[in-house]
Amino acid sequence: MSMDTSGFDRSAGDVVLIVDDQPDNLSMLHDALDESGYTVLVATHGEAALQRAAQAQPDIVLLDAVMPGMDGFEVARRLKADAATAAIPIIFMTGLTETEHVLAAFAAGGIDYVAKPIRPREVLARLAAHVNNARQTHQARSALDAFGHASLVVRASDGRLVWQTALARQMLQQWFGGDSPWTPPPLLDWVRQQVAAGAAAGVGSQAGSLVQGARRLHFTLHESTGEDEWLIVLREANDAAMLEGMMLAFKLTAREAEVLYWVVKGKTNRDVGDILGASAATVKKHLERVYEKLGVETRTAAASLAIERVRQLAG
């Protein structure tokens, strides 16, 4: 019964991680699952379970609720708190079938439980159903990424990221740093504002954005996917080439090009100042130098000239 998580062949079957401190349970489940075509990994304590889950990314975890040291409830909470393992479904194995323990299993992030003593046929039936659901969910999220829809679901009340596609995780890391199971504050604040504003009439495809120089992160709020859970689609845009083109064409500084860029977008001096972190007066000074370099006297003329030059450069 190998405990090595390196080099296993995922194509040989869905990967199940069994976590139990009882050798007899491990042996029985390992043999039953192996005979049914699953690739089986095992862990005998909580720390090993967390390590193997992070390394191997199993398709599902069979988790003993009661273990010495870190119990199964804490293992589940930590798996769900890590963005890399949060989507892995967890089935609890427990001899504690009182209501409070069953509720604790679901509260910790479990999707199902089986009662001890373990009946392998029941476990196999539960595994098949949940692995199939997980596979379909994974395929759906991969399809969203393939079409450029970086998607995530946010729980507005506590800010938890219920799930996210790989592309969404990458964008959040690039824009906000880290790899947290919690929604970044700027995005969460916006979601809560939109939900509150649209609560009476219903929320429908409301959009917002964040700006970092020439980069923009657009996010759209779509329908609710559950109680207080909301689907967000992210999209990134980058106009660095346009800014560089304006700098070269008109001999502008980087900041002057940014100011002209936002003037082309129809922003006021105050708006541009808010975006660039400068005062309206500072923006006005930059804009005066832009007028001089372009040989114009108004923002409308500056915008028109910039649009025409960028069009020529693009052509």
C-alpha angles and dihedrals in degrees: 000000000000121000095190113121096188125097100004118151111245091190089066091073145307112309119242124188112205116199115191135131093212113090093204092056091046093050095047094047094042092055094045094048094042091053089051092057102261123137103234129208123178139203128184100199141026101261092051090049092055092047095048093045091053093047101040103030093213120207091235140359126224102203130191109223098208117052133141115263109004107025125213094261091059092045089054093048091052093047090052092046092057113079090212093060103023094101095054109109116235127208114193123219111205143157088201101089097160112126095252093056093046089051090048089055093054092042090055090056105271119147096199144353139215123206125237135271084066119234107202095208091055091048091050092051092050092046094051093053096046096041090052091050091047091049092051091048091049091049091050092051092047089052090053090053092046090059092046095256104137099194137184139168118227128196102218097201099060102011097241119155101234092191140335137191120244091253092051091050090051092051093048090051092050094048103034106017129230128052106262132165087223127086113251109257097243091053094042092050090052093048092051091048092051094046091049093047093047100038095102100042099029127259118266130175098316115175137209137165147203124215131213109173107293092349122091129187112205121195129188126199113220134177126320113266094195142335106332091343120122134192115232125189118202127204128179126210129186125194096178091123091055092050092048090049092053091047092053097040097049101023091243128164117244091258093047089051090051091051092049090047092058092043087057086052089057098252123153122233090259091051091049090049092053091049096047097036094245136115122264088244091057090049089051091054092050090048092052090056089047090054090051094050092046093044094235136118106209137053090236091057091045092051093047093050092047093050091049093049093047089050090053091049092049091050 
